[in-house]
Amino acid sequence: MKVKFLATAAFGACMLFAGSNISFAGDKSPGYKLVKANGCLACHSVDQNKVGPSYKVIAQTNKKLYAKDAIKHIEEAIEKGSKGVYKKLGITAVMPPYGYLGKEKIETIAKWILSQSK
């Protein structure tokens, strides 16, 4: 009985984990392609904090703090980098600047990040 329960629980956990990655891996949007191509996934994930906060946390935090100006704050963090914004979550990593990407790519990434809060 105990073995069957553990096997069922393990299978369920795997399916839950796989399900969350399928939607992310299947994302063909320009924003996701830029995030993937520029190494952002080394520190960030859609729904789990890693070295940096998850994209869902970034989107939700910026929408809560800045409402309609959220995109400007995300774009600025991408362009100039940031430090200490998510300290309350135990995240102390420094976001390096990615200004070399240019305004158009930064805007595309920021819009994609904001879409992750839905």
C-alpha positions as CSV (number, residue, x, y, z in Angstrom):
1,M,0.0,0.0,0.0
2,K,2.8,2.4,1.0
3,V,4.8,1.7,-2.2
4,K,1.7,2.2,-4.4
5,F,1.0,5.6,-2.7
6,L,4.6,6.7,-3.2
7,A,4.6,5.7,-6.8
8,T,1.3,7.5,-7.4
9,A,2.6,10.6,-5.6
10,A,5.9,10.6,-7.6
11,F,4.0,10.1,-10.9
12,G,1.7,13.0,-10.0
13,A,4.6,15.3,-9.2
14,C,6.3,14.4,-12.5
15,M,3.2,15.2,-14.4
16,L,2.7,18.5,-12.6
17,F,6.3,19.5,-13.3
18,A,6.1,18.4,-16.9
19,G,2.8,20.2,-17.5
20,S,4.3,23.5,-16.3
21,N,7.3,23.1,-18.6
22,I,5.3,22.1,-21.7
23,S,3.5,25.5,-21.9
24,F,6.8,27.3,-21.5
25,A,8.7,25.1,-23.9
26,G,6.0,25.5,-26.5
27,D,6.1,29.3,-26.4
28,K,7.0,30.5,-29.9
29,S,6.5,34.2,-29.2
30,P,9.2,36.7,-30.2
31,G,9.6,37.7,-26.5
32,Y,10.3,34.1,-25.4
33,K,12.7,33.6,-28.3
34,L,14.7,36.7,-27.2
35,V,14.7,35.5,-23.6
36,K,16.0,32.1,-24.6
37,A,18.6,33.5,-27.1
38,N,20.1,36.0,-24.7
39,G,20.7,33.5,-21.8
40,C,18.0,34.9,-19.5
41,L,16.8,31.4,-18.6
42,A,20.1,30.8,-16.8
43,C,18.8,33.0,-14.0
44,H,15.0,33.2,-14.5
45,S,12.1,30.8,-15.1
46,V,8.5,31.5,-15.9
47,D,7.0,30.3,-12.6
48,Q,9.9,29.4,-10.2
49,N,12.4,31.7,-8.6
50,K,16.0,30.7,-9.4
51,V,19.0,33.0,-9.1
52,G,16.6,35.8,-10.2
53,P,12.9,36.1,-9.7
54,S,10.4,34.2,-11.9
55,Y,8.9,36.1,-14.8
56,K,5.5,35.7,-13.1
57,V,6.8,37.4,-9.9
58,I,8.4,40.2,-12.0
59,A,5.2,40.8,-13.8
60,Q,3.0,40.7,-10.8
61,T,5.3,42.9,-8.7
62,N,5.7,45.5,-11.3
63,K,1.9,45.6,-12.1
64,K,1.2,46.0,-8.4
65,L,3.8,48.7,-7.8
66,Y,3.6,50.7,-11.0
67,A,0.2,49.8,-12.7
68,K,0.3,51.3,-16.2
69,D,4.0,52.2,-15.9
70,A,5.0,48.6,-15.2
71,I,6.4,48.1,-18.7
72,K,8.7,51.2,-18.3
73,H,10.2,49.8,-15.1
74,I,10.8,46.4,-16.6
75,E,12.4,47.9,-19.7
76,E,14.6,50.0,-17.4
77,A,15.7,47.0,-15.4
78,I,16.6,45.1,-18.6
79,E,18.4,48.1,-20.1
80,K,20.3,49.3,-17.1
81,G,20.2,46.3,-14.7
82,S,18.9,46.3,-11.2
83,K,19.9,45.3,-7.7
84,G,18.0,44.6,-4.5
85,V,14.5,44.8,-5.9
86,Y,13.5,41.3,-4.8
87,K,15.5,41.2,-1.5
88,K,12.3,40.4,0.5
89,L,12.1,37.1,-1.5
90,G,15.7,36.2,-0.6
91,I,16.9,37.1,-4.0
92,T,20.1,39.1,-3.8
93,A,21.5,38.5,-7.3
94,V,22.4,41.6,-9.4
95,M,20.6,41.9,-12.8
96,P,23.3,42.9,-15.3
97,P,22.4,45.6,-17.9
98,Y,21.3,44.4,-21.4
99,G,21.1,47.8,-23.0
100,Y,23.1,46.5,-26.0
101,L,19.9,44.7,-27.1
102,G,18.3,48.0,-28.2
103,K,15.0,49.5,-27.4
104,E,12.9,47.3,-29.7
105,K,14.1,44.0,-28.3
106,I,13.9,45.2,-24.8
107,E,10.3,46.3,-25.3
108,T,9.5,42.9,-26.8
109,I,11.0,41.1,-23.8
110,A,9.2,43.4,-21.3
111,K,5.9,42.9,-23.0
112,W,6.4,39.2,-22.9
113,I,7.4,39.3,-19.2
114,L,4.2,41.3,-18.4
115,S,2.1,38.7,-20.2
116,Q,3.3,36.0,-17.8
117,S,1.1,37.4,-14.9
118,K,-2.1,36.3,-16.7
